[in-house]
Amino acid sequence: MVERVVSPVLVGREEELAVLEGALLATARFESRFVVLAGEAGIGKTRLGTELARQARRLDAEVLWGSCSEAELALPYLPFVEAIGNFLGTESGTAAVGRLRGERRELAQLFPQLSDGEPDGQTGDPARAKLRLFEAFVSLLAAIERPVVFVIEDVHWADESTRELLDHLARRLTSLRALLLVTYRSDELHRKHALLPVLQTWRRSRTAEIVELEALPVAGVGEIISAIFDADDVGEDFAGFMRERSEGNPFVLEEMLKEALERGDIFRTDRGWDRKSVDELGIPATVRDTIRLRLERLDSDVVTLLQAAAVLGRTFDYATLTAVADVDDAVMHGALDVAVQQQLVEEEPGAPGRYRWRHALTQEAISSDTVTPRRQQLHGRAADALLRHEDPKPIEVAHHLIEAGRFVEAVPMCIRSADDAERATAFREAVSLLERALPHVTDEIERARIACRVGRDYWLDGDPGVAEKYLEDGIDTLEALGETLEAARSRVVLGRCRWERLQPELALEEYVRARDVLESAGPSAELAMTYMRIAGLRTFELDDVGCVEAARHGAEIAEAIGADFERIWAQSFEALGLASRDVDAGFALLERCYQEAAARGYWMIASNLTWNEIWTRVHLLQGELDSRRERLETMPEVPLTMATVDLGRSYVAKAQGDLPAARADAERAALVYEGKEEKMRWRAGVQLAEVLLEEGKLDEAKATLPPVSSRTELQDIVYDATARTRLHLAAGEIDEAVRLAREILSKADRLAAYRETLAVGVEAFVAAGRLGEAEELIEHGRVHPNSAGLAFLDEAEGRVLLARGDHANASDFFRRAADEAERVGHRMVALRTRALLAAACAHGGLVEEADAGFRSVCSTADKLGARLIADDARARAAEVGITVPLTQPDSEPNSSPQIPLGERLVTSLFADVRGSTALGEATPPQELAERLASLYRFAKSEVTRHHGIVDKFAGDAVMATFNASGIRLDHCVEALEAAFTLRDKAALTDLPVGIGIAVGPAILAKGASEDNIAVRGAATNLAARLQAAAGGGEIVLSEEAHRRVERWLAERRVEVMREELTLKGFDRPQVAYRIREQRASR
C-alpha cells in the first residue's frame, strides 16, 4: 500500500529551483539575494521553499521560517516573531543576541525574553521608533555568523507592519549575507490588494527576482503519478484526465489521487498498480469536495481533532489542541496518529509537541465546513486554554474571544494588544484591535479616548480621511464631559488631518482652538507642535513673516521645556520662512536643523526638512541638488515618508534632465499616496504631469494633472503654474495660459520670491503679445529682496526683449541665464534658455551661431527624451530657415536584439566535471545521468540569466559565450558570476567541476541548426585549455579576463594566484590566475 500519496520528487520545477539554488549559492559566497515565489494555492511554493531549506542546511546556513496568518486579528510582524522567536531559543540565536547592543532593547518590544528590565526611555516621532525597530531586525540578521535563509510564506495575508518591515529588509539586504524568500498566492491579489504596490516597486526597482509558478502540463502530471505509484506507464488518457481535473495543481492532484485510492478507483494487483477506466473514475470536481469526502470516512474523534486544530491556525501545540478538542490523551494520540498518517497535519521539524497543517487549503476547507455554533464553542475553549498559560499573548486570546462571540471579555485583551501594536509602531493593527473593542466599551470618557486614539493611529498610518471621523466624535464627547485639555491635544492631530485632506482653513481653525486651550495649561510639547503647525500653514500661504513669527514662538516654548524634537522641527519652518527673503540665512538654519536632527536620530524631521529644502532649491534655482538627493537616499528609510523621498528624487531628476527617473519616482510616489494623503497625492500628480509634458506626452499630462479647482493654498500656484501654463501653450490654448498668468500677476507681491512662477507667467504674456503685463511681472520680481532665482528673471526679460526686436540685449540676458542654470545643475532650464538664445542669435543675423545652438539643444534634448524642448527649438529654428534633423535615441539597454553573426570580443567559459571515470564506476548509471542532466539544466539557466548563451554540451563539459550580442560591457563579470554559481552547484551535487574563462575575439557563425550559434576563435581555445588546467572546484582566468574582473574580486576579497601555464596549442607560457575552491570572507 502507498503510505504517503505525495510525490517523492520535485516535478516540473527545474528552472525555478535553479533560480533558488543560484540565490542560495550566492548567499554562501557572502552576497545577498531576494526572491519572490508567486503562484496559486497548492501550486508548489512551500515545496520549493522546503527544498531550498534542505539544501541550505547542507551548506550550514541558518534557516529561519515564518508564515503570515489569514486571521483578521494577528500579531503584528507575525512571520518575523515566529521565525526569530524560534531562532532565539537556539545556540546560534543566543550567540547572535550577544553581539547586539542597544538593538536588543528595541527587539524586546516583540521578544520579551530579550528585555533587560530597564524602560525604553526613547522619545520622538513614531517614524523614528519604527526605524529603530526595523534596524534592530537588520542588526540581528547581520549578527548571525552563518549565511541566513529567511523564508516568509503567504505574504498576501501579511499585515501592514509585516509588509513595511519586509520592504525595509528588502532595501537593506545588500548589507546582509542573506537570502530572503517570500511567497504569495497570485490568485488572491486583486487590483486594490495592499501587497500589489509593494510588488510593483520590487519588480520595477529590480529589488527582487520574481518567479511565477505555472500549472504543470500533462507530462508533469503524468510524472507525478508515476513517481507516487512507481509506475512506468501512466497512460496519456489518465494523465490528461487528472490534468484537467486538477488544473495542473500538484497539491490538488495529490488530494484527488488519495481520494481515488481510498474509493478503490486506483488499486493494487498482482502485477502492480491498476485503475478503473477514465469513464468509471469518481474523482471530485474540486479540492474542497475531495477533502470533504475524505473527512466523511474518518472516525468522529479524528474529525473533532481536525476541527479543533482548524480554529487554532496554521500551527498548534499538543496541549492546547487537547484542551480545545476536549478529549483524553488516549483518544488524542489515536486521532493525531490518523491525522498524520492521512497527511493532513505533520509535526514541526525541530519542535517536539508542535504540529502544523500540511497545507493551508486543508485547514481552510475544514474550518469553513464547521458549523458556526461548533466553531464558536471551539474558539471559546481555545481562549480559555490560552488564558491558563503562564504568559498568554493578548492578541491570540482576543482573537478567539471575538470569534467565540464573547465580546465584553475581549475588550481588555484588545486594548492590551493595541498597546503592544502601538509600541511596535504597527498602527493599522492597533486600529483593528481598538475598533473591535470600541462598540463594547460602556464608559463614555473611555469610549471617547479610544475613539481619539483610533483617529490618531489612522492618521499615523497615513489615512487622514478615516481619522477625521473618529477624532471629531471623540473630541466632541471629551469636551462635553469637561475634558477640554485632552480634547485640545487631539485637535492638533485633527488639524493635520484637515490639511492633508486639502482643507487648510479648517486646519487653522483646529490649531487656533487647540492653541487657546493649551496656552492656559502652560508650556508643553503639544503647544510647541501647534505653533509649528501654524507656521507650516503660514509658509504654505507664502506668508514668510507670519511663518517666522509662529515658528520662533514654538521653538522658544519647546526649548523652555527641553522638547528638542519639537524645537528642531519648528526651527526648520523658521528656516523656510527666512529662505523666502534671505536664501543664504534660510539654508544655513536648515543645515543646522538637519545636522542636529540627524545626530539625534530624528529621521522624520530630517527627511521632511530635506524634502522641503529640495523643493525650495529647485524652485529658487539653487545648486547642491545632488548632495540633498543623496541625503534622502542614504539616510535610514522611514516607512511613513518613503513616498516623499521618491517625490524629492523626482524633483531633482527632472531639474537635471533625467526624465525617465523623474517619471518613475513620481509614479511610485503617486501609487503609494493613492487613497491616502490627498495633499501629497496632489503634489505627486502635478509633478508627474509636468514630467510627462516635458516628454511631449500632452494627452497623458493633461489626464494626469489635477484640476485647478483642487488648489487650496497660495503655494499650490508655485507647484502647478509651470505645468498648467506650458500645457495650455503647447495645446495652442493661449487665452487659458493668459488667464493663469493674470492670476500670478494678481498675487505677484506674495509670489515674487519664486521667480520661476513669474517667468512662466511672462512666457504666457509674451506668447499673447501682452508685453506690458509681462514687464509688470518682471518688475515685481526685481524689487523683491531675495537674491535667489534671478536667472529666471533674466530669461523672462530676454523673452520680452526678443519680442520687441532687441536681439542683442535679449542674447545677453539669455546667455547669462543659461550659464547660471548650468552652473547650478538645472539642465532643463539651461536647455530651454539655450534654445531662446539660438533664436535671438538667428534674428540678430548670427546664423552660424544660431545653427550650432539649435543643433546642440536638439541633440541633447533628443537624447534626454525632452520632447517639448526639442519640438520648440526645431519650431523656432524653422522660423528662421534652419532645419535640425532628428537625433536617433540611444538604444534601450534592456532590449534583447537578435544575435548578429561575425567577429566580436567575447568572454568564453568552459566547465568540465572532474573525476568522471571514478564517478561512473561508483555511481549507478541512471543516477549519474540524472545528476549530470540536472547540472546541465542548471548551467543553461544560470548562463542565460547572466546574458550568455550555451554553445554546446560535449560529454561532461559545458561551453558558453558571453557578449554574443556585442552590446554588453560587463560580460566578463557576468561570466565569472555564472562560473561561481555553477561551481558551487556542482559541488552541492558531488560533481566537482573545473572552469576556464578567457576574453578575446571570436567568430560567431550559424551552427548545425537554425537556433544554434557556433563560436570559434582564440578566446574559446584558451578557455578550453585553462579549463583543462583547473582542478575540481577551481576557476582559472586568462590574463585579460583577470584584468577585467580584478576590482570585482578585490571587493569580495577573493584570493587569486598568478601562474604561468604551458598549454597545448600555445607557443609560449600563458599568464593565468587561479581561484581555488574557497569561500569569500567578509
Sequence and secondary structure as in RCSB ss.txt:
>XXXX:A:sequence
MVERVVSPVLVGREEELAVLEGALLATARFESRFVVLAGEAGIGKTRLGTELARQARRLDAEVLWGSCSEAELAL
PYLPFVEAIGNFLGTESGTAAVGRLRGERRELAQLFPQLSDGEPDGQTGDPARAKLRLFEAFVSLLAAIERPVVF
VIEDVHWADESTRELLDHLARRLTSLRALLLVTYRSDELHRKHALLPVLQTWRRSRTAEIVELEALPVAGVGEII
SAIFDADDVGEDFAGFMRERSEGNPFVLEEMLKEALERGDIFRTDRGWDRKSVDELGIPATVRDTIRLRLERLDS
DVVTLLQAAAVLGRTFDYATLTAVADVDDAVMHGALDVAVQQQLVEEEPGAPGRYRWRHALTQEAISSDTVTPRR
QQLHGRAADALLRHEDPKPIEVAHHLIEAGRFVEAVPMCIRSADDAERATAFREAVSLLERALPHVTDEIERARI
ACRVGRDYWLDGDPGVAEKYLEDGIDTLEALGETLEAARSRVVLGRCRWERLQPELALEEYVRARDVLESAGPSA
ELAMTYMRIAGLRTFELDDVGCVEAARHGAEIAEAIGADFERIWAQSFEALGLASRDVDAGFALLERCYQEAAAR
GYWMIASNLTWNEIWTRVHLLQGELDSRRERLETMPEVPLTMATVDLGRSYVAKAQGDLPAARADAERAALVYEG
KEEKMRWRAGVQLAEVLLEEGKLDEAKATLPPVSSRTELQDIVYDATARTRLHLAAGEIDEAVRLAREILSKADR
LAAYRETLAVGVEAFVAAGRLGEAEELIEHGRVHPNSAGLAFLDEAEGRVLLARGDHANASDFFRRAADEAERVG
HRMVALRTRALLAAACAHGGLVEEADAGFRSVCSTADKLGARLIADDARARAAEVGITVPLTQPDSEPNSSPQIP
LGERLVTSLFADVRGSTALGEATPPQELAERLASLYRFAKSEVTRHHGIVDKFAGDAVMATFNASGIRLDHCVEA
LEAAFTLRDKAALTDLPVGIGIAVGPAILAKGASEDNIAVRGAATNLAARLQAAAGGGEIVLSEEAHRRVERWLA
ERRVEVMREELTLKGFDRPQVAYRIREQRASR
>XXXX:A:secstr
  S  S SS  S HHHHHHHHHHHHHHHTT  EEEEEEE TTSSHHHHHHHHHHHHHHTT EEEEEE   SSS  
TTHHHHHHHHHHHTSHHHHHHHHT STHHHHHTTT GGG  S      S HHHHHHHHHHHHHHHHHT SS EEE
EEE GGG  HHHHHHHHHHHHHGGGSSEEEEEEEEGGG  TT THHHHHHHHHHHT SEEEE     HHHHHHHH
HHHHT S   HHHHHHHHHHHTT HHHHHHHHHHHHHHTSEEEETTEEEE  GGG    SSHHHHHHHHHHTS H
HHHHHHHHHHHH SEEEHHHHHHHHT  HHHHHHHHHHHHHTTSEEE TT TTEEEES HHHHHHHHHHS HHHH
HHHHHHHHHHHHTSSS  HHHHHHHHHHTT HHHHHHHHHHHHHHHHHTT HHHHHHHHHHHGGG   HHHHHHH
HHHHHHHHHHTT HHHHHHHHHHHHHHHHHTT HHHHHHHHHHHHHHHHHTT HHHHHHHHHHHHHHHHHT S H
HHHHHHHHHHHHHHHTT HHHHHHHHHHHHHHHHHHT HHHHHHHHHHHHHHHHTT HHHHHHHHHHHHHHHHHH
T HHHHHHHHHHHHHHHHHTT S HHHHHHHHHHS   GGGHHHHHHHHHHHHHHHT HHHHHHHHHHHHHHHTT
S HHHHHHHHHHHHHHHHHTT HHHHHHHS  GGG  STHHHHHHHHHHHHHHHHTT HHHHHHHHHHHHHTHHH
HTT HHHHHHHHHHHHHTT HHHHHHHHHHHHHSS  TTHHHHHHHHHHHHHHHT HHHHHHHHHHHHHHHHHTT
 HHHHHHHHHHHHHHHHHTT HHHHHHHHHHHHHHHHHHT HHHHHHHHHHHHHTT           TT      
 EEEEEEEEEEEESSHHHHHHHS HHHHHHHHHHHHHHHHHHHHHTTEEEEEEETTEEEEEE TTS  S HHHHH
HHHHHHHHHHHHHTT  EEEEEEEEEEEEEE SSTT EEEESHHHHHHHHHHHT  TT EEEEHHHHHHHHHHHH
HTT   EEEEE  TT SS EEEEEE S     
